[in-house]
Amino acid sequence: MIVPADVAATTHNIVTSQLLWRAGIAGDLVMHVCDGILVVVYYLLFRRVNQPLALLVVLLSVVQTAVLVSNKMNLMTPLFLAERANYLEAFTSQQLQALSYLSLKAHDYGFGVGLIFFGFECLILGYLIIKSGFMPAALGTMMQVAGVCYLVNSFALVLHPALAISLFPFIMIPPFIAELSLCLWLIVKGINEEKWKSVTSS
């Protein structure tokens, strides 16, 4: 729906497909609720491996989620600007379109800021997986690589946007592989329960 560098087309797409746009926002919010559930699972799994670091994973996840959830208001702004409210008559249609597009750009940067915290979360989570013994160390290494990729991408967005554009989407391939691998492993294989019990009993 977002047409790069075409403010009018982007605004038109959002206005004519508001339900789809709102559904995307709602889906993201549901995902963030699931993030809260997932980080509790991580804490219960890894608290005996290293409780302070497991708590830090929770804290970083909470901050990341708070940033990303509040950032969703930038996605709501184009809908507000598309309303036929009297107070919007102070702006021309071109100005409203520009403000709408600006809010989408702000969302991109807000998302990048949130992923900084997720990047550090991936680094620590990867370390806990490696040290745990009840999950493959390779998964932990992959998550740490993913964390580095997130950090490089997000800080490049803040410090050198042109570099971030050239890196994306290639730099997102390792995180995709790592997160998908971890997800599938937990769903299909799970943890080594015997080793987990030996860790939690120490």
N, C-alpha and C positions, 0 to 999 in steps of 0.2 A: 504493500500500500504506500510505502514511502518511496518517492521518486527523487533520487539524489539531485540536488541543485534545481529542482522544479517545485517552487513553492505552491503555485496554483494547482498543479496536478496532485500533489500530496494532500492539500487541503480538500480538494474535490473527492479524492478517494476516501478520506476519513469521513467526510460529511455524508457521502452516499452509502457508506457501509458502517454506520455507527454501531450496529449490533455486533458485527464481527470484531470491530475495534474494542468494544466493551468486553466481549467474550475473551479476547486475548488478555486484557488487563485482569479480568476475574480469574483466568487460568493461572496467571503469574502469582496472584495473591494466594490461591490454593496451594501452589508449589511452595511458597514461603511458609505456610502453615506446616507442610510436610517437612520442610527444613528443620523446624523446631522439634518434630518427632524424631527425625534422623539423628540430630545432634545428641539427644538424650540416649539413643541407642549406642552411639559412639562412646558416650561417657560411661555407660554401664559396662561396655566391653573393655575399655582401656583404663579405667580408673586405678586398677591395681598394677598396671604396667608402670604408670607414672601419673599419680593423681593431679599434681599441679599442672602438668601439661594437658591432661584430659580436661581440666577446668578451663585452661586457656583456650582450647578448641571450642568449648561452649561459649566463652566470652566473645571470641572472634566471630563465631557464627551469629551470635545475637546482634553484634554491631553491624555485621554485613547485612543481615536481614532487615534491621531497622533502617539502614541507609537505602536499601533497594525498595522497601515498602513505601517509605516516604517519597522516594523518587517517582513512584507511580503517579503522583499528582501531576508531574510534567506530562504524562500521557493523557491525563484527564483534561488538561488545559485546552487543547485544540477543540474538544467537545464544548467547553464553556464558551470559547470564542465563536463557535458556529451557531450559538443560540441567537434568536432574534429578540434580544433584550434591549430595552430603551437606552441603557447606559453604554451599550456598544456602538451607538450611533455617533459617538464622539470620534470613532476611528473609521477610516476608509476601508474598503474591502481589501485593498493591497496591504494596508497596515495590519489588519487582522490576520491575513495569511502569513505575513512576516512574523508576527508574534507567535502564531501557531507553529511555524517551522522552527523558530528559536527555542520553543519549549521542547521540541523533539531533540534538538541538538543538546540542550541541557540534560535531557534524559540520558543520552549517550554518555556524557561525561559523568553523570551521577552513577550510572551502571559501572563505569570504569573504576570509580572511587570505591564502590562496594566490593568489587572484585579484588581490590588490594587486600582487604581483610580476609577474603576467601583464599587468596594466594598464600598468605601466612598460615591460614588454617590447614591448607593442603600440605605445606611443609611439615607442620607439626604432626598432623595425622599420619603422614607417610612415615615419620620417625617412629611413632607408636606402633604402626603395623610391623615395621622392620624388627623392633625390639620385642614384640609380643610373643612370637614363636607359634602362635595359633593361626596365623594367616601367612601366606607366601610373602617373603621379603620383597619379591619382585613387584608386587602390588604397591608396597610402600615406596619403593624407588620411583615407580611410575607416577605416583601421586605427588612426590616431591618435584619431579620434572614438571608436572602440571602446575604446581605452585609457582615455580620459577617463570613459566610461560605467562601465567596470569599477571605476575608482578611486572615483568618486562613490558607486557602489552599495556597495562594500566598506567605505569609511570611514563611510558613513551607517549601515551595519550595526553598526559598532563604537561610533560616537558618538551615533547617534539611531536605534535600531531601528525605531521607529514610522515614521520618514521612509523608511527602506529598504523597509518593507512597502508603503508607498504608491507608491514609485517602481517596484517590481518588479510585473509583468514588462516594463513599458513601456520601461524604460531598457536592457533587454537586446535590444531590437529592432535598434538600430544595430550592436552587436557581431555579432549573428547574420548580418546582411546583409553586413558587412565580411568576416568570416571565411569565409563561404560564397563570396563573390565572389573572394577571394584563392585559395581552394582550387580553385574551378572554373577560374580563369584559369591557374593553374599546371598543372592537369591537361589542359585543352583547348588553351590557347594557348601556354603556356610563356613563356620570356623571349626577348627579342630577342638572339639569339646573337651577331650581329655587334657590337652595342653592348656586350654583356657582354665579348667578347674585347678590345675597345678599352679598356675599363676595366681589365681584369685585366692588360693589357700595359703599362699606364702606370706 
